[in-house]
Amino acid sequence: MLSNRESAKRSRMKKQQQLDDLTNQVSELKSQNEQLLLQVHLLTQQNMFMESDNVILRTELNSLKERLLFLNSTIRSMEQISGISIDVLTAPDPLLMPWQLPCPFQLIMANHGIFQL
């Protein structure tokens, strides 16, 4: 009978230890979940700011394109009126050919943990 009591006691202690381990694991997972939610929130905010900046930059790009078209048409009109050819130096536009970058690029090594909070 004594061995049954000892066995039952060991069984209860083992179950209690398993319960404690699971409770600790739940606590740790909740903490990790909170950290991940915070990271998602911060990244969502950064994404919204980037999208806002992109809208502004696209608007500015379209405005500059329209201005360039207007200036080019003005130059053509001046050429037709005066009969004199006007040579305008044009700078290459890297945005028209993104596969041909104006300067060589260098690979930059980054730490894998740089984006972690």
Biopython code that builds the backbone (N, CA, C, O; Angstrom):
import numpy as np
from Bio.PDB.StructureBuilder import StructureBuilder

atoms = [
    (1, "MET", "N", (0.801, -1.183, 0.000)),
    (1, "MET", "CA", (0.000, 0.000, 0.000)),
    (1, "MET", "C", (0.856, 1.264, 0.000)),
    (1, "MET", "O", (0.479, 2.291, -0.565)),
    (2, "LEU", "N", (1.978, 1.166, 0.627)),
    (2, "LEU", "CA", (2.883, 2.302, 0.682)),
    (2, "LEU", "C", (3.418, 2.645, -0.703)),
    (2, "LEU", "O", (3.576, 3.817, -1.046)),
    (3, "SER", "N", (3.695, 1.615, -1.490)),
    (3, "SER", "CA", (4.214, 1.875, -2.833)),
    (3, "SER", "C", (3.137, 2.509, -3.715)),
    (3, "SER", "O", (3.453, 3.322, -4.584)),
    (4, "ASN", "N", (1.852, 2.143, -3.497)),
    (4, "ASN", "CA", (0.767, 2.767, -4.264)),
    (4, "ASN", "C", (0.669, 4.252, -3.933)),
    (4, "ASN", "O", (0.471, 5.083, -4.819)),
    (5, "ARG", "N", (0.810, 4.573, -2.657)),
    (5, "ARG", "CA", (0.753, 5.979, -2.259)),
    (5, "ARG", "C", (1.914, 6.764, -2.878)),
    (5, "ARG", "O", (1.735, 7.866, -3.396)),
    (6, "GLU", "N", (3.093, 6.171, -2.809)),
    (6, "GLU", "CA", (4.270, 6.826, -3.394)),
    (6, "GLU", "C", (4.099, 6.986, -4.903)),
    (6, "GLU", "O", (4.441, 8.028, -5.462)),
    (7, "SER", "N", (3.582, 5.976, -5.547)),
    (7, "SER", "CA", (3.355, 6.040, -6.995)),
    (7, "SER", "C", (2.322, 7.112, -7.334)),
    (7, "SER", "O", (2.500, 7.874, -8.284)),
    (8, "ALA", "N", (1.243, 7.170, -6.554)),
    (8, "ALA", "CA", (0.209, 8.183, -6.782)),
    (8, "ALA", "C", (0.783, 9.577, -6.535)),
    (8, "ALA", "O", (0.476, 10.517, -7.269)),
    (9, "LYS", "N", (1.613, 9.711, -5.502)),
    (9, "LYS", "CA", (2.225, 11.000, -5.196)),
    (9, "LYS", "C", (3.148, 11.438, -6.337)),
    (9, "LYS", "O", (3.129, 12.599, -6.746)),
    (10, "ARG", "N", (3.961, 10.494, -6.850)),
    (10, "ARG", "CA", (4.845, 10.811, -7.979)),
    (10, "ARG", "C", (4.029, 11.191, -9.209)),
    (10, "ARG", "O", (4.399, 12.099, -9.953)),
    (11, "SER", "N", (2.925, 10.496, -9.414)),
    (11, "SER", "CA", (2.054, 10.787, -10.556)),
    (11, "SER", "C", (1.464, 12.192, -10.435)),
    (11, "SER", "O", (1.438, 12.950, -11.405)),
    (12, "ARG", "N", (0.984, 12.535, -9.217)),
    (12, "ARG", "CA", (0.436, 13.882, -9.003)),
    (12, "ARG", "C", (1.511, 14.950, -9.194)),
    (12, "ARG", "O", (1.251, 15.995, -9.791)),
    (13, "MET", "N", (2.710, 14.691, -8.692)),
    (13, "MET", "CA", (3.803, 15.649, -8.846)),
    (13, "MET", "C", (4.176, 15.816, -10.326)),
    (13, "MET", "O", (4.453, 16.925, -10.784)),
    (14, "LYS", "N", (4.179, 14.706, -11.059)),
    (14, "LYS", "CA", (4.497, 14.758, -12.483)),
    (14, "LYS", "C", (3.438, 15.566, -13.230)),
    (14, "LYS", "O", (3.769, 16.388, -14.084)),
    (15, "LYS", "N", (2.168, 15.334, -12.908)),
    (15, "LYS", "CA", (1.082, 16.086, -13.542)),
    (15, "LYS", "C", (1.171, 17.565, -13.185)),
    (15, "LYS", "O", (0.948, 18.429, -14.033)),
    (16, "GLN", "N", (1.500, 17.856, -11.919)),
    (16, "GLN", "CA", (1.639, 19.251, -11.499)),
    (16, "GLN", "C", (2.793, 19.920, -12.244)),
    (16, "GLN", "O", (2.685, 21.075, -12.658)),
    (17, "GLN", "N", (3.896, 19.190, -12.412)),
    (17, "GLN", "CA", (5.041, 19.735, -13.147)),
    (17, "GLN", "C", (4.666, 20.001, -14.608)),
    (17, "GLN", "O", (5.046, 21.025, -15.175)),
    (18, "GLN", "N", (3.914, 19.065, -15.216)),
    (18, "GLN", "CA", (3.466, 19.262, -16.597)),
    (18, "GLN", "C", (2.544, 20.478, -16.694)),
    (18, "GLN", "O", (2.640, 21.266, -17.635)),
    (19, "LEU", "N", (1.650, 20.623, -15.711)),
    (19, "LEU", "CA", (0.747, 21.769, -15.691)),
    (19, "LEU", "C", (1.533, 23.072, -15.545)),
    (19, "LEU", "O", (1.241, 24.055, -16.226)),
    (20, "ASP", "N", (2.528, 23.081, -14.659)),
    (20, "ASP", "CA", (3.365, 24.272, -14.483)),
    (20, "ASP", "C", (4.126, 24.605, -15.768)),
    (20, "ASP", "O", (4.221, 25.768, -16.159)),
    (21, "ASP", "N", (4.666, 23.573, -16.418)),
    (21, "ASP", "CA", (5.387, 23.786, -17.679)),
    (21, "ASP", "C", (4.466, 24.373, -18.747)),
    (21, "ASP", "O", (4.838, 25.306, -19.458)),
    (22, "LEU", "N", (3.264, 23.818, -18.847)),
    (22, "LEU", "CA", (2.310, 24.323, -19.842)),
    (22, "LEU", "C", (1.873, 25.749, -19.520)),
    (22, "LEU", "O", (1.698, 26.568, -20.422)),
    (23, "THR", "N", (1.696, 26.041, -18.233)),
    (23, "THR", "CA", (1.326, 27.402, -17.827)),
    (23, "THR", "C", (2.431, 28.387, -18.194)),
    (23, "THR", "O", (2.157, 29.481, -18.689)),
    (24, "ASN", "N", (3.673, 27.997, -17.949)),
    (24, "ASN", "CA", (4.809, 28.847, -18.327)),
    (24, "ASN", "C", (4.882, 29.033, -19.843)),
    (24, "ASN", "O", (5.168, 30.125, -20.335)),
    (25, "GLN", "N", (4.619, 27.951, -20.570)),
    (25, "GLN", "CA", (4.648, 28.026, -22.031)),
    (25, "GLN", "C", (3.547, 28.958, -22.546)),
    (25, "GLN", "O", (3.775, 29.736, -23.473)),
    (26, "VAL", "N", (2.360, 28.878, -21.948)),
    (26, "VAL", "CA", (1.257, 29.761, -22.340)),
    (26, "VAL", "C", (1.643, 31.217, -22.094)),
    (26, "VAL", "O", (1.404, 32.085, -22.933)),
    (27, "SER", "N", (2.239, 31.469, -20.938)),
    (27, "SER", "CA", (2.659, 32.831, -20.606)),
    (27, "SER", "C", (3.698, 33.340, -21.602)),
    (27, "SER", "O", (3.620, 34.479, -22.062)),
    (28, "GLU", "N", (4.657, 32.501, -21.927)),
    (28, "GLU", "CA", (5.701, 32.884, -22.886)),
    (28, "GLU", "C", (5.104, 33.128, -24.276)),
    (28, "GLU", "O", (5.482, 34.089, -24.947)),
    (29, "LEU", "N", (4.187, 32.279, -24.709)),
    (29, "LEU", "CA", (3.557, 32.446, -26.024)),
    (29, "LEU", "C", (2.696, 33.707, -26.076)),
    (29, "LEU", "O", (2.646, 34.386, -27.102)),
    (30, "LYS", "N", (2.016, 34.021, -24.967)),
    (30, "LYS", "CA", (1.235, 35.262, -24.923)),
    (30, "LYS", "C", (2.148, 36.471, -25.055)),
    (30, "LYS", "O", (1.823, 37.431, -25.754)),
    (31, "SER", "N", (3.288, 36.419, -24.383)),
    (31, "SER", "CA", (4.253, 37.520, -24.472)),
    (31, "SER", "C", (4.774, 37.667, -25.901)),
    (31, "SER", "O", (4.869, 38.780, -26.418)),
    (32, "GLN", "N", (5.110, 36.553, -26.533)),
    (32, "GLN", "CA", (5.569, 36.594, -27.926)),
    (32, "GLN", "C", (4.474, 37.126, -28.843)),
    (32, "GLN", "O", (4.747, 37.889, -29.770)),
    (33, "ASN", "N", (3.245, 36.723, -28.581)),
    (33, "ASN", "CA", (2.115, 37.186, -29.387)),
    (33, "ASN", "C", (1.959, 38.699, -29.271)),
    (33, "ASN", "O", (1.726, 39.376, -30.272)),
    (34, "GLU", "N", (2.084, 39.229, -28.066)),
    (34, "GLU", "CA", (1.991, 40.681, -27.864)),
    (34, "GLU", "C", (3.102, 41.411, -28.614)),
    (34, "GLU", "O", (2.866, 42.458, -29.218)),
    (35, "GLN", "N", (4.311, 40.857, -28.574)),
    (35, "GLN", "CA", (5.425, 41.474, -29.297)),
    (35, "GLN", "C", (5.165, 41.454, -30.803)),
    (35, "GLN", "O", (5.430, 42.438, -31.494)),
    (36, "LEU", "N", (4.652, 40.345, -31.307)),
    (36, "LEU", "CA", (4.356, 40.248, -32.740)),
    (36, "LEU", "C", (3.254, 41.219, -33.140)),
    (36, "LEU", "O", (3.321, 41.837, -34.202)),
    (37, "LEU", "N", (2.244, 41.354, -32.293)),
    (37, "LEU", "CA", (1.176, 42.307, -32.589)),
    (37, "LEU", "C", (1.712, 43.735, -32.624)),
    (37, "LEU", "O", (1.301, 44.534, -33.466)),
    (38, "LEU", "N", (2.622, 44.054, -31.719)),
    (38, "LEU", "CA", (3.239, 45.378, -31.710)),
    (38, "LEU", "C", (4.049, 45.604, -32.985)),
    (38, "LEU", "O", (3.985, 46.678, -33.584)),
    (39, "GLN", "N", (4.807, 44.595, -33.395)),
    (39, "GLN", "CA", (5.586, 44.704, -34.633)),
    (39, "GLN", "C", (4.667, 44.890, -35.836)),
    (39, "GLN", "O", (4.947, 45.709, -36.711)),
    (40, "VAL", "N", (3.574, 44.136, -35.883)),
    (40, "VAL", "CA", (2.622, 44.264, -36.988)),
    (40, "VAL", "C", (2.042, 45.671, -37.006)),
    (40, "VAL", "O", (1.904, 46.276, -38.069)),
    (41, "HIS", "N", (1.703, 46.190, -35.833)),
    (41, "HIS", "CA", (1.144, 47.541, -35.751)),
    (41, "HIS", "C", (2.153, 48.575, -36.252)),
    (41, "HIS", "O", (1.801, 49.462, -37.031)),
    (42, "LEU", "N", (3.403, 48.462, -35.808)),
    (42, "LEU", "CA", (4.431, 49.409, -36.238)),
    (42, "LEU", "C", (4.685, 49.310, -37.738)),
    (42, "LEU", "O", (4.820, 50.330, -38.413)),
    (43, "LEU", "N", (4.752, 48.089, -38.260)),
    (43, "LEU", "CA", (4.978, 47.912, -39.693)),
    (43, "LEU", "C", (3.795, 48.414, -40.509)),
    (43, "LEU", "O", (3.973, 48.937, -41.609)),
    (44, "THR", "N", (2.592, 48.257, -39.976)),
    (44, "THR", "CA", (1.407, 48.777, -40.668)),
    (44, "THR", "C", (1.467, 50.296, -40.736)),
    (44, "THR", "O", (1.151, 50.885, -41.770)),
    (45, "GLN", "N", (1.871, 50.932, -39.642)),
    (45, "GLN", "CA", (2.014, 52.393, -39.643)),
    (45, "GLN", "C", (3.084, 52.835, -40.636)),
    (45, "GLN", "O", (2.882, 53.785, -41.393)),
    (46, "GLN", "N", (4.217, 52.147, -40.631)),
    (46, "GLN", "CA", (5.285, 52.491, -41.572)),
    (46, "GLN", "C", (4.805, 52.321, -43.007)),
    (46, "GLN", "O", (5.115, 53.144, -43.869)),
    (47, "ASN", "N", (4.053, 51.261, -43.265)),
    (47, "ASN", "CA", (3.523, 51.016, -44.603)),
    (47, "ASN", "C", (2.582, 52.141, -45.023)),
    (47, "ASN", "O", (2.621, 52.587, -46.170)),
    (48, "MET", "N", (1.739, 52.599, -44.102)),
    (48, "MET", "CA", (0.819, 53.693, -44.417)),
    (48, "MET", "C", (1.596, 54.966, -44.748)),
    (48, "MET", "O", (1.246, 55.683, -45.686)),
    (49, "PHE", "N", (2.652, 55.249, -43.975)),
    (49, "PHE", "CA", (3.471, 56.434, -44.256)),
    (49, "PHE", "C", (4.148, 56.312, -45.619)),
    (49, "PHE", "O", (4.206, 57.278, -46.380)),
    (50, "MET", "N", (4.659, 55.121, -45.920)),
    (50, "MET", "CA", (5.319, 54.911, -47.211)),
    (50, "MET", "C", (4.325, 55.063, -48.361)),
    (50, "MET", "O", (4.642, 55.668, -49.385)),
    (51, "GLU", "N", (3.130, 54.515, -48.189)),
    (51, "GLU", "CA", (2.115, 54.650, -49.235)),
    (51, "GLU", "C", (1.740, 56.113, -49.434)),
    (51, "GLU", "O", (1.548, 56.561, -50.564)),
    (52, "SER", "N", (1.636, 56.849, -48.343)),
    (52, "SER", "CA", (1.341, 58.277, -48.431)),
    (52, "SER", "C", (2.458, 59.013, -49.175)),
    (52, "SER", "O", (2.193, 59.844, -50.044)),
    (53, "ASP", "N", (3.701, 58.701, -48.827)),
    (53, "ASP", "CA", (4.835, 59.310, -49.521)),
    (53, "ASP", "C", (4.831, 58.950, -51.004)),
    (53, "ASP", "O", (5.127, 59.793, -51.851)),
    (54, "ASN", "N", (4.494, 57.696, -51.318)),
    (54, "ASN", "CA", (4.443, 57.268, -52.717)),
    (54, "ASN", "C", (3.387, 58.040, -53.493)),
    (54, "ASN", "O", (3.616, 58.415, -54.643)),
    (55, "VAL", "N", (2.236, 58.281, -52.880)),
    (55, "VAL", "CA", (1.181, 59.050, -53.548)),
    (55, "VAL", "C", (1.681, 60.460, -53.845)),
    (55, "VAL", "O", (1.466, 60.986, -54.937)),
    (56, "ILE", "N", (2.346, 61.065, -52.870)),
    (56, "ILE", "CA", (2.881, 62.418, -53.059)),
    (56, "ILE", "C", (3.927, 62.425, -54.169)),
    (56, "ILE", "O", (3.919, 63.301, -55.034)),
    (57, "LEU", "N", (4.828, 61.441, -54.140)),
    (57, "LEU", "CA", (5.878, 61.384, -55.157)),
    (57, "LEU", "C", (5.305, 61.117, -56.550)),
    (57, "LEU", "O", (5.773, 61.694, -57.531)),
    (58, "ARG", "N", (4.301, 60.251, -56.641)),
    (58, "ARG", "CA", (3.670, 59.995, -57.949)),
    (58, "ARG", "C", (2.989, 61.252, -58.479)),
    (58, "ARG", "O", (3.059, 61.552, -59.670)),
    (59, "THR", "N", (2.334, 61.978, -57.586)),
    (59, "THR", "CA", (1.688, 63.228, -57.985)),
    (59, "THR", "C", (2.727, 64.224, -58.486)),
    (59, "THR", "O", (2.529, 64.877, -59.510)),
    (60, "GLU", "N", (3.825, 64.334, -57.763)),
    (60, "GLU", "CA", (4.899, 65.241, -58.176)),
    (60, "GLU", "C", (5.498, 64.798, -59.509)),
    (60, "GLU", "O", (5.784, 65.633, -60.367)),
    (61, "LEU", "N", (5.688, 63.495, -59.687)),
    (61, "LEU", "CA", (6.217, 62.966, -60.944)),
    (61, "LEU", "C", (5.300, 63.316, -62.109)),
    (61, "LEU", "O", (5.764, 63.769, -63.155)),
    (62, "ASN", "N", (3.998, 63.107, -61.928)),
    (62, "ASN", "CA", (3.044, 63.429, -62.995)),
    (62, "ASN", "C", (3.052, 64.919, -63.302)),
    (62, "ASN", "O", (2.977, 65.317, -64.465)),
    (63, "SER", "N", (3.141, 65.737, -62.272)),
    (63, "SER", "CA", (3.197, 67.184, -62.469)),
    (63, "SER", "C", (4.439, 67.573, -63.266)),
    (63, "SER", "O", (4.364, 68.391, -64.183)),
    (64, "LEU", "N", (5.573, 66.986, -62.915)),
    (64, "LEU", "CA", (6.811, 67.291, -63.631)),
    (64, "LEU", "C", (6.768, 66.790, -65.073)),
    (64, "LEU", "O", (7.291, 67.446, -65.974)),
    (65, "LYS", "N", (6.151, 65.636, -65.294)),
    (65, "LYS", "CA", (6.006, 65.128, -66.662)),
    (65, "LYS", "C", (5.151, 66.075, -67.498)),
    (65, "LYS", "O", (5.483, 66.379, -68.643)),
    (66, "GLU", "N", (4.048, 66.538, -66.915)),
    (66, "GLU", "CA", (3.182, 67.482, -67.633)),
    (66, "GLU", "C", (3.930, 68.776, -67.937)),
    (66, "GLU", "O", (3.802, 69.329, -69.029)),
    (67, "ARG", "N", (4.698, 69.251, -66.987)),
    (67, "ARG", "CA", (5.470, 70.480, -67.206)),
    (67, "ARG", "C", (6.496, 70.279, -68.312)),
    (67, "ARG", "O", (6.689, 71.159, -69.151)),
    (68, "LEU", "N", (7.157, 69.122, -68.317)),
    (68, "LEU", "CA", (8.133, 68.819, -69.357)),
    (68, "LEU", "C", (7.472, 68.776, -70.731)),
    (68, "LEU", "O", (8.006, 69.319, -71.698)),
    (69, "LEU", "N", (6.308, 68.131, -70.816)),
    (69, "LEU", "CA", (5.583, 68.091, -72.094)),
    (69, "LEU", "C", (5.222, 69.498, -72.554)),
    (69, "LEU", "O", (5.363, 69.828, -73.732)),
    (70, "PHE", "N", (4.758, 70.320, -71.626)),
    (70, "PHE", "CA", (4.407, 71.698, -71.970)),
    (70, "PHE", "C", (5.626, 72.465, -72.468)),
    (70, "PHE", "O", (5.549, 73.163, -73.479)),
    (71, "LEU", "N", (6.746, 72.340, -71.766)),
    (71, "LEU", "CA", (7.959, 73.057, -72.171)),
    (71, "LEU", "C", (8.469, 72.564, -73.521)),
    (71, "LEU", "O", (8.919, 73.363, -74.342)),
    (72, "ASN", "N", (8.403, 71.257, -73.756)),
    (72, "ASN", "CA", (8.818, 70.721, -75.055)),
    (72, "ASN", "C", (7.914, 71.225, -76.170)),
    (72, "ASN", "O", (8.392, 71.560, -77.253)),
    (73, "SER", "N", (6.613, 71.281, -75.914)),
    (73, "SER", "CA", (5.702, 71.792, -76.951)),
    (73, "SER", "C", (5.943, 73.282, -77.189)),
    (73, "SER", "O", (5.827, 73.757, -78.318)),
    (74, "THR", "N", (6.278, 74.018, -76.129)),
    (74, "THR", "CA", (6.608, 75.438, -76.285)),
    (74, "THR", "C", (7.858, 75.603, -77.143)),
    (74, "THR", "O", (7.905, 76.475, -78.011)),
    (75, "ILE", "N", (8.854, 74.783, -76.908)),
    (75, "ILE", "CA", (10.085, 74.838, -77.711)),
    (75, "ILE", "C", (9.777, 74.519, -79.168)),
    (75, "ILE", "O", (10.273, 75.198, -80.067)),
    (76, "ARG", "N", (8.960, 73.487, -79.414)),
    (76, "ARG", "CA", (8.591, 73.141, -80.795)),
    (76, "ARG", "C", (7.836, 74.283, -81.465)),
    (76, "ARG", "O", (8.049, 74.577, -82.641)),
    (77, "SER", "N", (6.959, 74.916, -80.711)),
    (77, "SER", "CA", (6.220, 76.062, -81.265)),
    (77, "SER", "C", (7.177, 77.196, -81.609)),
    (77, "SER", "O", (7.045, 77.828, -82.657)),
    (78, "MET", "N", (8.139, 77.454, -80.729)),
    (78, "MET", "CA", (9.126, 78.508, -80.985)),
    (78, "MET", "C", (9.963, 78.177, -82.213)),
    (78, "MET", "O", (10.300, 79.061, -83.000)),
    (79, "GLU", "N", (10.299, 76.896, -82.375)),
    (79, "GLU", "CA", (11.060, 76.480, -83.553)),
    (79, "GLU", "C", (10.254, 76.725, -84.826)),
    (79, "GLU", "O", (10.790, 77.210, -85.822)),
    (80, "GLN", "N", (8.958, 76.384, -84.788)),
    (80, "GLN", "CA", (8.116, 76.562, -85.970)),
    (80, "GLN", "C", (7.936, 78.043, -86.297)),
    (80, "GLN", "O", (7.964, 78.433, -87.464)),
    (81, "ILE", "N", (7.753, 78.858, -85.271)),
    (81, "ILE", "CA", (7.534, 80.289, -85.490)),
    (81, "ILE", "C", (8.811, 80.954, -86.013)),
    (81, "ILE", "O", (8.774, 81.721, -86.975)),
    (82, "SER", "N", (9.937, 80.650, -85.367)),
    (82, "SER", "CA", (11.186, 81.325, -85.732)),
    (82, "SER", "C", (11.885, 80.666, -86.910)),
    (82, "SER", "O", (12.686, 81.303, -87.593)),
    (83, "GLY", "N", (11.590, 79.403, -87.150)),
    (83, "GLY", "CA", (12.281, 78.680, -88.209)),
    (83, "GLY", "C", (13.690, 78.288, -87.829)),
    (83, "GLY", "O", (14.441, 77.785, -88.664)),
    (84, "ILE", "N", (14.054, 78.509, -86.597)),
    (84, "ILE", "CA", (15.395, 78.172, -86.111)),
    (84, "ILE", "C", (15.281, 76.948, -85.201)),
    (84, "ILE", "O", (14.415, 76.876, -84.329)),
    (85, "SER", "N", (16.164, 76.007, -85.427)),
    (85, "SER", "CA", (16.180, 74.804, -84.596)),
    (85, "SER", "C", (16.815, 75.128, -83.248)),
    (85, "SER", "O", (17.896, 75.712, -83.184)),
    (86, "ILE", "N", (16.154, 74.756, -82.210)),
    (86, "ILE", "CA", (16.664, 75.001, -80.856)),
    (86, "ILE", "C", (17.130, 73.664, -80.293)),
    (86, "ILE", "O", (16.342, 72.737, -80.106)),
    (87, "ASP", "N", (18.420, 73.592, -80.033)),
    (87, "ASP", "CA", (18.970, 72.365, -79.464)),
    (87, "ASP", "C", (18.833, 72.416, -77.951)),
    (87, "ASP", "O", (19.329, 73.333, -77.296)),
    (88, "VAL", "N", (18.163, 71.432, -77.418)),
    (88, "VAL", "CA", (17.983, 71.340, -75.971)),
    (88, "VAL", "C", (18.681, 70.075, -75.503)),
    (88, "VAL", "O", (18.408, 68.975, -75.984)),
    (89, "LEU", "N", (19.576, 70.257, -74.566)),
    (89, "LEU", "CA", (20.252, 69.091, -74.009)),
    (89, "LEU", "C", (19.275, 68.341, -73.116)),
    (89, "LEU", "O", (18.610, 68.932, -72.265)),
    (90, "THR", "N", (19.199, 67.064, -73.315)),
    (90, "THR", "CA", (18.307, 66.259, -72.483)),
    (90, "THR", "C", (19.153, 65.338, -71.622)),
    (90, "THR", "O", (20.084, 64.687, -72.096)),
    (91, "ALA", "N", (18.816, 65.304, -70.393)),
    (91, "ALA", "CA", (19.499, 64.405, -69.464)),
    (91, "ALA", "C", (18.831, 63.046, -69.551)),
    (91, "ALA", "O", (17.608, 62.970, -69.671)),
    (92, "PRO", "N", (19.601, 61.980, -69.494)),
    (92, "PRO", "CA", (18.981, 60.650, -69.521)),
    (92, "PRO", "C", (18.096, 60.449, -68.296)),
    (92, "PRO", "O", (18.443, 60.847, -67.184)),
    (93, "ASP", "N", (16.975, 59.839, -68.522)),
    (93, "ASP", "CA", (16.025, 59.602, -67.435)),
    (93, "ASP", "C", (16.134, 58.149, -66.984)),
    (93, "ASP", "O", (15.665, 57.253, -67.686)),
    (94, "PRO", "N", (16.749, 57.898, -65.819)),
    (94, "PRO", "CA", (16.899, 56.514, -65.363)),
    (94, "PRO", "C", (15.561, 55.847, -65.060)),
    (94, "PRO", "O", (15.487, 54.619, -65.008)),
    (95, "LEU", "N", (14.497, 56.634, -64.858)),
    (95, "LEU", "CA", (13.198, 56.030, -64.576)),
    (95, "LEU", "C", (12.591, 55.394, -65.820)),
    (95, "LEU", "O", (11.745, 54.506, -65.717)),
    (96, "LEU", "N", (13.028, 55.855, -67.013)),
    (96, "LEU", "CA", (12.496, 55.274, -68.237)),
    (96, "LEU", "C", (13.087, 53.900, -68.508)),
    (96, "LEU", "O", (12.447, 53.057, -69.137)),
    (97, "MET", "N", (14.310, 53.673, -68.033)),
    (97, "MET", "CA", (14.971, 52.385, -68.213)),
    (97, "MET", "C", (15.541, 51.926, -66.870)),
    (97, "MET", "O", (16.747, 52.037, -66.647)),
    (98, "PRO", "N", (14.703, 51.419, -65.981)),
    (98, "PRO", "CA", (15.184, 51.070, -64.642)),
    (98, "PRO", "C", (16.191, 49.924, -64.640)),
    (98, "PRO", "O", (16.917, 49.750, -63.662)),
    (99, "TRP", "N", (16.247, 49.143, -65.711)),
    (99, "TRP", "CA", (17.199, 48.044, -65.767)),
    (99, "TRP", "C", (18.606, 48.557, -66.085)),
    (99, "TRP", "O", (19.581, 47.825, -65.915)),
    (100, "GLN", "N", (18.719, 49.806, -66.543)),
    (100, "GLN", "CA", (20.021, 50.407, -66.808)),
    (100, "GLN", "C", (20.236, 51.536, -65.801)),
    (100, "GLN", "O", (19.906, 52.691, -66.069)),
    (101, "LEU", "N", (20.773, 51.198, -64.684)),
    (101, "LEU", "CA", (20.986, 52.191, -63.635)),
    (101, "LEU", "C", (22.094, 53.155, -64.042)),
    (101, "LEU", "O", (23.059, 52.741, -64.684)),
    (102, "PRO", "N", (21.976, 54.436, -63.683)),
    (102, "PRO", "CA", (22.974, 55.422, -64.078)),
    (102, "PRO", "C", (24.329, 55.225, -63.407)),
    (102, "PRO", "O", (25.344, 55.719, -63.896)),
    (103, "CYS", "N", (24.347, 54.514, -62.304)),
    (103, "CYS", "CA", (25.618, 54.245, -61.644)),
    (103, "CYS", "C", (25.607, 52.791, -61.183)),
    (103, "CYS", "O", (24.549, 52.239, -60.884)),
    (104, "PRO", "N", (26.782, 52.174, -61.127)),
    (104, "PRO", "CA", (26.810, 50.778, -60.685)),
    (104, "PRO", "C", (26.390, 50.672, -59.224)),
    (104, "PRO", "O", (26.673, 51.552, -58.412)),
    (105, "PHE", "N", (25.730, 49.605, -58.920)),
    (105, "PHE", "CA", (25.283, 49.423, -57.543)),
    (105, "PHE", "C", (26.226, 48.485, -56.811)),
    (105, "PHE", "O", (26.927, 47.678, -57.422)),
    (106, "GLN", "N", (26.228, 48.605, -55.510)),
    (106, "GLN", "CA", (27.040, 47.745, -54.672)),
    (106, "GLN", "C", (26.124, 46.975, -53.746)),
    (106, "GLN", "O", (25.143, 47.509, -53.231)),
    (107, "LEU", "N", (26.456, 45.719, -53.543)),
    (107, "LEU", "CA", (25.696, 44.925, -52.593)),
    (107, "LEU", "C", (26.054, 45.373, -51.185)),
    (107, "LEU", "O", (27.220, 45.617, -50.875)),
    (108, "ILE", "N", (25.048, 45.478, -50.348)),
    (108, "ILE", "CA", (25.252, 45.896, -48.966)),
    (108, "ILE", "C", (24.844, 44.741, -48.068)),
    (108, "ILE", "O", (23.721, 44.246, -48.151)),
    (109, "MET", "N", (25.735, 44.326, -47.232)),
    (109, "MET", "CA", (25.443, 43.238, -46.310)),
    (109, "MET", "C", (24.723, 43.820, -45.098)),
    (109, "MET", "O", (25.145, 44.835, -44.543)),
    (110, "ALA", "N", (23.647, 43.177, -44.699)),
    (110, "ALA", "CA", (22.872, 43.655, -43.558)),
    (110, "ALA", "C", (22.807, 42.565, -42.507)),
    (110, "ALA", "O", (22.841, 41.374, -42.819)),
    (111, "ASN", "N", (22.716, 42.983, -41.275)),
    (111, "ASN", "CA", (22.548, 42.073, -40.161)),
    (111, "ASN", "C", (21.137, 41.510, -40.214)),
    (111, "ASN", "O", (20.183, 42.265, -40.406)),
    (112, "HIS", "N", (20.984, 40.203, -40.050)),
    (112, "HIS", "CA", (19.658, 39.594, -40.152)),
    (112, "HIS", "C", (18.713, 40.067, -39.053)),
    (112, "HIS", "O", (17.498, 39.962, -39.218)),
    (113, "GLY", "N", (19.216, 40.574, -37.962)),
    (113, "GLY", "CA", (18.372, 41.028, -36.861)),
    (113, "GLY", "C", (18.102, 42.519, -36.883)),
    (113, "GLY", "O", (17.591, 43.068, -35.908)),
    (114, "ILE", "N", (18.436, 43.180, -37.974)),
    (114, "ILE", "CA", (18.324, 44.639, -38.014)),
    (114, "ILE", "C", (16.878, 45.113, -37.935)),
    (114, "ILE", "O", (16.618, 46.207, -37.435)),
    (115, "PHE", "N", (15.932, 44.308, -38.419)),
    (115, "PHE", "CA", (14.545, 44.732, -38.454)),
    (115, "PHE", "C", (13.740, 44.216, -37.270)),
    (115, "PHE", "O", (12.524, 44.399, -37.220)),
    (116, "GLN", "N", (14.392, 43.586, -36.341)),
    (116, "GLN", "CA", (13.681, 43.072, -35.176)),
    (116, "GLN", "C", (13.655, 44.134, -34.093)),
    (116, "GLN", "O", (14.593, 44.915, -33.937)),
    (117, "LEU", "N", (12.559, 44.144, -33.350)),
    (117, "LEU", "CA", (12.430, 45.108, -32.249)),
    (117, "LEU", "C", (13.065, 44.566, -31.002)),
    (117, "LEU", "O", (13.059, 45.232, -29.967)),
]
sb = StructureBuilder()
sb.init_structure("model")
sb.init_model(0)
sb.init_chain("A")
sb.init_seg("    ")
for serial, (resi, resn, name, xyz) in enumerate(atoms, 1):
    if name == "N":
        sb.init_residue(resn, " ", resi, " ")
    sb.init_atom(name, np.array(xyz, "f"), 0.0, 1.0, " ", f" {name:<3s}", serial, name[0])
structure = sb.get_structure()
